[in-house]
Amino acid sequence: MLFNTFIHLEGIGEKNEIQLYKNNIHYWDDLLKIEKISFFSNEKLERLKDEIRESYKRYSEKDINYFLLRLKPKNAWRVYKEFKKFSCFLDIETDGRSGFDSEITVIGIYSENGYKCYVNGKNLEHFEDEILKYDMIITFNGRLFDFPVINRYFRTRYFKNIAHIDMKPVCNSMGNQFKGGLKNIERRIGLYRPPEIKDLDGYDAVKLWEGYLAGDKDCLDLLIEYNKYDVINLSKLADYIYQFGVNLMKERGLRLKEEEDDE
């Protein structure tokens, strides 16, 4: 989808992008090849071509923020497929104190390498070593909660410049069925959680931590399982939303290469 995207170019909005699709310009290469187009001046067309060449360069350099900073948060899903393999899904659990003063209890990371968790009092200090391995982080409401809490706790500015897709504004833009909290969206699209955790929420996560501190190790095991499915299901939600977004773009006139090849 990144190579079908033109709204990161200066002066190109969603209406212009749809116009390009209607004129059989579906890929960056299509724009580079065209010599004239009725709704752009020759000067503007040449400037856009220069930006496309720059986009190819930034893509080859894995400069994810080049694109994310030029897209609105709701459109961040467009870079997802091309950079997913360099990414991880992140979610934190806290002790329930209000605001950013919450104490982190568990941080979960899910990537192509599987699930890893970092627990307060056990291995939480190793979280920074792990997170530095990734070029992009995907969260649900991470910009407003997870990132500020982690930055305060670790006294780090690491997240200031990291490439980040926050799925909450992306979901909000896709329709009412994707609004609300992660658990509600999961239920609507049929994502699985094991019976022992399927009805748990953030309040329960706090109580599980309290139970663990009181000496019940099973509470920690259940909390980790809860966190594990937070990040696993976040990855499945991202896949689902990406395909949903692609389908919306097809309704606006986008044609993909495999569809053209089938004709």
N, C-alpha and C positions, 0 to 999 in steps of 0.2 A: 504493500500500500504506500510505502514511502515514495517509491518511484512513480506513483500515480498522483502524488500530492504536488499542488502548485500554490496552495495558500500560504506557504512559508516565504514566497517571493514577495518583494516589495510592491505594494499596490494591487495585489491579487487577493480578492475576497472569494467567498463561496460562490457568488453569482458568476464571477469571471471564470472560476474553475469549471462550473457547469457548462458555461459557454464553450470552453476549450474541449470538454468531452463531446459536446454536440457537434464540434467541428473535427472530430476524429483525432483529437490530440489527447491521448490517454496516458502517455508516458513521457518522462523527461526527454527521451530520444526523439519523440514525435515533434516536440517543440524545437529541438535543435535542427531538425531536418527541414522544417517549413520555412519558406522564403517570404511569405506575406500572409497577413491575416487581417480581415476587414475591421475588427474592433480594436486593434492596436496600431499605433504609428510604427513606422519602421525603426525609429529611434528606441521606442519602448520595447519592441520585439528583440532588438539586439541587446538591450540591457538585461532582459529576462533570460536570454541565452547565456549571457555572461554569468548570471546567478545560477543557472542550471549547471554550468561547468564548475562553478565554485561548490555547488551542492555535491557533485560527484567527488570532488577532491575531499570535502569534509567527510563524506561517507567513507572513503578509502582510509582516512585517518581515524576513523571511529570517533568522530567528534559529535557525540549524540546531542550535546547541549546546543550545538549550532542549530539544530532543527527544533528542539524543544523550546528554546527561547524565542523562536519565530512562530510558534504555534500557540494558540490559546490552550489552557489546561484541558478543556473538553476535547480537543483534537489530538492530545498526546498519544492516543492509541495508535495513531498512524505510524509511529516509529517502532511499535512493539515487535512485530515479526522479524524485522531486519536485525534487531539488537537483542532479542530475547536470550540468545545463548551467552551473552555477556552479562546477564542480569541475575538478580536474586529477588525473591519475594520476602518481605520483612513484616513482622508484627511483634508488638511488645505486650506483656502483661504487667500490671502494676499493683501496688497495695491498696489502691482505691482512694488515696488522698486527693483532694481537689487540685485542679490546675496542674502546672508543670512541676510542682513539688512532689509529685508522686514518686515513690520508690519503685524502681524497676525490679520485678521479680523474675521474669523470664523473657528472653528475646529469642524468637524463632526465625530461622533463615531457611528458605527452600530454593533450590536451584537444580540444575542438571545433575549435580552431585548428591542430591537427596536432601534430607532434613537434618539440620543441626540446631541444637538449642544451647543457650547460655543461661545459667541459673545463678541468681544472687547467692553469694556465699560458697559457690562451688567453682564455677569457671567463667563468670561474667566478664572478668578482666580480659579474656581472650577474644571477646567479641570484635574488638577493633582490628585485630590481626586478620580475622576472617572477612570482615566487611570490605577491607581494602583490596580484596581480590576481585571485586566486581566493578564494572563500569556504569551500571545503572541499577537503581533500586526501585521496586514496585511495591506500593503500599495501598492501604485503604484508609484515607483520612490522615495519612502520615505527615502531610505538610503542617497540619494544625495540631497534631498530637504526638505521634511517635518521634518525629525529628526533634521538636523542641525539648521533649523529655530526655531523649538520648544525649542531645548536645549539653544540657544542663548537667546530666549525671556524669558524663565523661569529660566535661570541660573541653569539648572539642568543637572546632568549626568545620569539621569534615563535611557535613551535609550542606554547607553553604554553596558549594559548586558542583556537587554530585548530580549527575543526570538522574531524574526522578519522574516516574509516572505515578500520580496519585489517582487511583481508580474511582474515588468518590465523585469528583467533578465530571469525570468521563461518563460514569454511570448516570449521573443526574441529567446529562444532556441527551441520553438515548431514549428517554420516555419514562412514564410513571412506573412501569413495571421494574425499573432499575433504581428507583429512588428509595431512600431509607438506609438502614444499617446492613452490614455485610450478611448477617445471619438471615435477615428477611429476604434479601435478594437470592441467597443460596436456595432457600425453600421454594421461591417462585420458579427458579430454573431447574430445580430438581437435583441439586448437588447433594452427595451423600455425606453423612456423618454417622459414626458408630452409635448404637443405641445409648451407650453409657454417657455420651457427651452431647447428643443431638439437641437436648433441651437446655443446655447450660448457656449462660451469658456472662457478661463482664462482672456482674455482681457475684456470681458463683465462682468465677476465677479468683476474686479477692478472698472469698471464704475458704477456698481450697488452699490458698497460700497460708492463711491463718491456721488452718488445720495442720499443715505441714510444720509450721513453726511450733505448734503445740505437740509435735512428736509423731504425727501420722504420716509415714512415708508414702502410703497409698494416695494421699491427697496430692503430693507432688507429681506422682506418676500420672494421675488423672489430669492435672493442670498442664503437664507437658503434652499429653495426648490432645487436649483441647487446643493448645497453641499450635500443635502440628497441623491440625485440620484447618486452622485459621489460614495458614500460609499455603497449604496444599490447595484448598478450595479457592483461595485468592488467585492462584495460578490458573485454575480451571475457569474461574470467572473472567480473567483477562483473555483467555483463549476464546471464550464464548462471546465476549463483548467485541473482540477484534473481528470475528466473523460476522457478527450482527452489524458492525459498522461498515464492513465491506459490502454487505447486502444493501445497506442504505445507499451507499455510493453507486451501486449498480442501478438502483431505482432512479438516481439522478443522471444516469447516462454513461457511467463508467463501464468500459468493456476491458476485460482482462485478456492477456495473450492466449491463455488456454481456450477461452471461448472463441476467439478469432480463429484459432487453429482448428477448431471442431467444424467450422463452416466449410 
